[in-house]
Amino acid sequence: MTTRRLTGATLAPPMREQFGFDPTHGFDLGGLLALTPPDEPDDLDAFWSGIVDEAASLDPDAQVGPWNPLDGHPAIEVADVRFRSLDGISIGGWITRPIGGASRTIVVGHGYGGRDAPDVADVPADAVAIFPVARGLPTRSHVAGVGHDTGVDHVLWGIRSPREYSHVGSVVDMWIAGRILMRILPGEGKPVYMGGSFGGGIGALAVAFGDDFAAAVLEVPSFGDHPLRATLPSTGSSSRVNQHLSTHPDDLRTLHYADAATAATRVRVPTLVLPALADPAVPIPGQFAIANALGGPTWVHVLPHGHCAGEDGCDDSGRAEAIAEFLTVCSNPTPVAIQS
């Protein structure tokens, strides 16, 4: 893999009328590729080193249920999984495996809506994959009083303190999910992380500050350059953060510890990032601040727009092909038996 590769779209489609604001925020591709991460706290690495130590001391007490055929996929089995993460929070999800053996492992993140089933569309046929649901999100990891419809909005949960912030705990959830996979399929090295939107931003943080992943795929990643995000309109979680910061400006300090763009400067593993040229939900300057800051071998595959699945005119600009090629290039699988 080359040190840095740029492919994909070069122009954004017109989207202003659907949302009441311009989801390009006035940026073209050249301007986006010039963006840099924001300033960071002097103790950023020390803070995350403490989180790493806490995570290392945890006993996840992972419970894997019985294996059953995955609906619509006769060559794949699925099992429920549940484990304990930071602060004793119970995390649920699913594990899938190909019948007959596997040769690599993948942790699959998700968007801010959580998930109600595993989606293996981008998972290679020879991979065991775990689909954890991050703390406080539906349908497997609900936490009492957390969630946009049940109490404190997840994106604001614990925002008064970096250690208590929901995104920091969500990173640990992904680390532990990866460690569970390494126990299921020993000897095959570290898993690849794949995630989009919420899962893309959490993934950047997880890959940057932990040592649990061999490569990463980050699609329309969120949580990049919080100070800039706080000035931009969106239909996603940043709109609720912006409202909160208007009356609690000091809480921006917490977000500096969970900024995916500053985290990206510490990523050294091969990474495919798929930022968009227009996105109503995740402001695109933050996506490109992450993409530009990645410190290892990087493939930037640009999408014309993000968060438009199912709408007329959506064009993924070779998204699936880019992911498949990247996963082929960054792995050299040798089939082995799976251990339950």
C-alpha positions in Angstrom: 0.0 0.0 0.0 1.3 3.5 -0.9 1.9 5.9 2.0 -1.0 8.1 0.8 -3.6 7.6 -2.0 -6.5 9.8 -3.0 -9.4 8.4 -5.0 -13.1 9.0 -5.4 -15.4 12.0 -6.0 -14.2 15.5 -6.8 -17.5 17.4 -6.8 -20.4 17.4 -4.4 -24.0 17.2 -5.6 -26.5 20.0 -4.9 -28.1 19.3 -1.5 -28.9 22.7 0.0 -32.7 22.7 -0.6 -33.3 19.5 1.4 -31.8 20.8 4.6 -32.1 24.5 4.8 -28.3 24.9 4.9 -25.4 24.1 2.6 -24.0 20.7 3.7 -20.6 21.6 2.0 -20.3 24.6 4.4 -18.6 26.4 1.4 -15.7 24.0 1.1 -14.5 22.4 -2.1 -12.1 19.4 -2.3 -9.0 21.6 -2.3 -10.0 23.5 0.8 -11.0 20.3 2.6 -7.6 18.7 1.9 -5.9 21.7 3.5 -7.7 21.3 6.9 -5.7 20.5 10.0 -6.6 19.2 13.5 -7.3 21.7 16.3 -5.0 22.4 19.3 -5.0 19.6 21.9 -4.7 19.4 25.7 -1.1 19.1 27.0 -2.1 16.0 28.9 -4.0 14.3 26.1 -1.7 11.3 25.9 -1.5 10.9 29.7 -5.3 11.0 29.9 -5.6 8.2 27.4 -2.8 6.2 28.9 -4.9 6.1 32.1 -7.9 4.8 30.1 -5.7 2.2 28.5 -4.6 1.0 31.9 -8.1 0.9 33.2 -9.2 -1.2 30.2 -6.3 -3.6 30.6 -7.4 -4.4 34.1 -11.0 -5.3 33.2 -12.4 -8.8 33.2 -15.0 -8.6 30.4 -16.6 -11.9 31.4 -17.7 -12.4 27.8 -20.7 -14.7 27.2 -21.2 -16.1 23.7 -24.5 -17.7 22.9 -25.3 -20.7 20.7 -24.5 -20.4 17.0 -27.4 -20.3 14.5 -27.6 -19.7 10.7 -27.7 -16.0 9.8 -30.9 -15.1 8.0 -30.2 -14.7 4.3 -26.6 -15.9 4.5 -26.5 -19.7 4.4 -22.7 -19.8 4.7 -22.6 -17.7 7.9 -23.5 -18.4 11.5 -24.4 -15.9 14.2 -24.3 -15.8 18.0 -25.3 -13.3 20.6 -22.4 -11.8 22.7 -22.4 -9.9 25.9 -19.5 -8.5 27.9 -18.6 -6.1 30.7 -16.8 -2.9 29.8 -15.6 0.3 31.6 -17.5 1.2 34.7 -19.2 -2.2 34.8 -21.5 -1.4 31.9 -22.9 -4.4 30.0 -22.4 -4.3 26.3 -24.3 -6.5 23.9 -24.0 -7.4 20.3 -23.5 -10.3 17.8 -20.6 -12.3 16.4 -20.7 -13.8 12.9 -18.4 -16.5 11.5 -18.2 -18.3 8.2 -19.0 -22.0 8.2 -15.9 -24.0 7.7 -13.3 -21.7 9.2 -12.0 -18.2 9.1 -8.7 -16.4 8.6 -9.2 -12.9 10.0 -11.2 -10.8 12.4 -13.1 -7.5 12.2 -14.8 -5.3 14.7 -17.7 -3.5 13.1 -18.8 -0.2 14.6 -22.1 1.5 13.9 -23.8 4.9 13.6 -25.6 6.9 16.3 -28.8 4.9 15.8 -27.1 1.8 17.3 -28.1 -1.5 15.6 -30.7 -4.2 15.9 -28.9 -6.9 13.8 -25.5 -7.6 12.3 -24.9 -6.3 8.8 -22.3 -8.4 7.0 -22.4 -6.5 3.7 -18.8 -5.2 3.9 -17.4 -8.1 5.9 -15.1 -10.4 3.9 -16.3 -14.0 3.5 -13.3 -15.4 5.4 -13.8 -13.1 8.5 -15.1 -13.6 12.0 -16.8 -10.3 12.9 -18.1 -8.8 16.1 -20.9 -6.2 16.0 -20.9 -4.6 19.5 -23.4 -1.9 20.4 -21.7 1.0 22.2 -22.8 1.8 25.7 -26.2 3.5 26.0 -27.3 2.8 22.5 -30.1 0.6 21.1 -30.8 -2.2 20.9 -28.3 -4.2 22.9 -26.6 -1.8 25.2 -29.3 0.4 26.8 -28.4 2.3 29.9 -31.1 3.6 32.1 -31.7 7.4 31.6 -29.4 7.6 28.6 -30.6 8.2 25.0 -32.2 10.9 23.0 -35.7 9.6 23.7 -35.2 8.4 27.3 -33.2 11.1 29.2 -29.8 12.5 28.7 -28.8 12.6 25.1 -26.0 10.1 24.5 -23.7 12.7 22.9 -24.0 14.8 26.1 -23.7 11.9 28.6 -20.9 12.7 31.0 -19.8 15.7 29.0 -18.8 17.6 32.2 -15.8 15.3 32.7 -13.4 13.7 30.1 -13.2 10.5 32.1 -17.0 10.2 32.4 -17.8 11.2 28.8 -19.8 8.6 26.8 -17.4 8.6 23.8 -14.4 7.7 26.0 -16.3 4.7 27.4 -17.5 3.8 23.9 -13.8 3.5 22.8 -13.2 1.0 25.5 -16.2 -0.9 24.4 -14.6 -1.3 20.9 -11.2 -2.3 22.4 -12.7 -5.1 24.5 -14.8 -6.3 21.5 -11.5 -6.7 19.6 -9.9 -8.6 22.4 -12.8 -11.0 22.5 -12.3 -11.8 18.8 -8.6 -12.5 19.4 -9.7 -15.1 22.0 -12.1 -16.7 19.5 -9.6 -16.8 16.7 -6.2 -16.9 18.3 -3.0 -16.8 16.3 -4.3 -14.6 13.5 -3.2 -11.2 14.9 -5.1 -8.1 15.7 -8.5 -7.4 14.1 -9.4 -4.7 11.6 -11.8 -2.0 12.8 -14.6 -0.8 10.5 -17.1 1.9 11.4 -19.0 4.8 10.0 -20.3 8.1 11.3 -20.4 7.7 15.1 -18.5 4.4 14.6 -15.9 6.2 12.4 -15.1 8.8 15.0 -15.0 6.3 17.8 -12.9 4.1 15.6 -10.3 6.9 15.0 -10.0 7.3 18.8 -9.8 3.6 19.4 -7.1 3.0 16.8 -5.1 6.0 17.9 -4.9 5.5 21.6 -5.1 1.7 21.9 -3.0 -1.1 20.4 -5.8 -3.4 19.5 -6.2 -3.0 15.7 -4.1 -3.9 12.7 -5.9 -1.6 10.3 -9.0 0.6 10.1 -11.8 1.6 7.7 -13.4 4.9 8.8 -16.4 6.1 6.8 -17.8 9.6 7.1 -16.1 9.8 10.6 -17.6 12.0 13.2 -16.1 14.0 16.1 -13.3 15.7 14.1 -12.3 19.2 15.1 -14.9 19.9 17.8 -14.2 23.7 18.0 -15.1 24.0 14.3 -18.0 21.6 14.4 -19.5 23.7 17.2 -19.9 26.6 14.7 -21.6 24.6 11.9 -25.2 23.6 11.4 -26.1 19.9 11.0 -28.9 17.5 11.4 -26.8 15.1 13.5 -25.5 14.9 17.0 -23.3 18.0 16.7 -26.4 20.1 16.6 -27.3 19.0 20.1 -23.7 19.6 21.3 -23.8 23.1 19.8 -27.0 23.9 21.7 -25.4 22.6 24.9 -22.2 24.6 24.4 -24.2 27.8 23.9 -25.0 27.7 27.6 -22.1 25.5 28.9 -19.1 26.7 26.9 -16.6 25.2 29.4 -17.7 21.7 28.4 -15.8 22.2 25.1 -12.8 21.2 27.2 -14.1 17.6 27.5 -14.5 17.4 23.8 -10.8 18.2 23.2 -10.0 14.8 24.9 -12.3 13.0 22.5 -11.5 14.8 19.2 -11.0 12.3 16.4 -8.9 14.7 14.3 -6.2 15.1 17.0 -6.4 11.4 17.7 -5.8 10.7 14.0 -2.3 12.2 14.2 -1.4 9.2 16.4 -2.8 6.5 14.0 0.0 4.5 12.4 -1.8 1.5 11.1 -3.0 1.3 7.4 -6.3 3.2 7.2 -9.0 3.7 4.6 -11.0 6.8 5.3 -14.1 7.7 3.3 -15.0 11.4 3.9 -17.8 13.1 2.0 -17.9 16.3 0.0 -21.4 17.1 1.4 -23.0 15.7 4.5 -25.9 17.2 6.5 -25.4 15.0 9.6 -21.6 15.1 10.1 -20.0 18.4 9.1 -17.5 17.6 6.4 -14.6 19.8 7.6 -14.3 17.5 10.6 -14.3 14.4 8.4 -11.4 15.8 6.3 -9.5 17.0 9.4 -9.5 13.4 10.5 -8.5 12.1 7.0 -5.7 14.7 6.6 -4.2 14.0 10.0 -3.8 10.2 9.8 -0.2 9.3 10.5 0.1 5.9 8.8 -0.4 4.5 5.3 -3.6 6.1 4.3 -6.1 5.8 1.5 -8.6 8.6 1.2 -11.6 7.6 -0.9 -13.9 10.6 -1.2 -17.6 10.1 -1.4 -19.8 12.7 -3.1 -22.2 12.9 -0.1 -22.7 11.2 3.2 -25.8 10.1 5.2 -28.1 10.0 2.2 -28.9 6.3 2.0 -32.2 5.6 0.2 -32.6 9.1 -1.2 -32.9 9.8 -4.9 -29.6 10.5 -6.6 -27.4 8.8 -4.0 -24.1 7.7 -5.6 -21.6 5.8 -3.5 -18.7 6.5 -5.9 -17.2 3.0 -5.6 -17.5 2.8 -1.9 -17.9 -0.9 -1.6 -15.2 -1.6 -4.1 -12.8 0.7 -2.2 -13.5 -1.1 1.1 -13.0 -4.5 -0.5 -9.8 -3.6 -2.2 -8.4 -2.1 1.0 -9.2 -5.2 3.0 -7.5 -7.3 0.4 -4.4 -5.2 0.3 -3.9 -5.0 4.1 -4.4 -8.7 4.8 -2.9 -12.0 3.6 -5.2 -14.5 5.1 -4.4 -18.2 5.8 -7.5 -20.2 6.8 -7.5 -21.7 10.2 -10.1 -23.4 12.4 -12.3 -21.3 14.7 -12.4 -21.8 18.4 -15.7 -21.3 20.2 
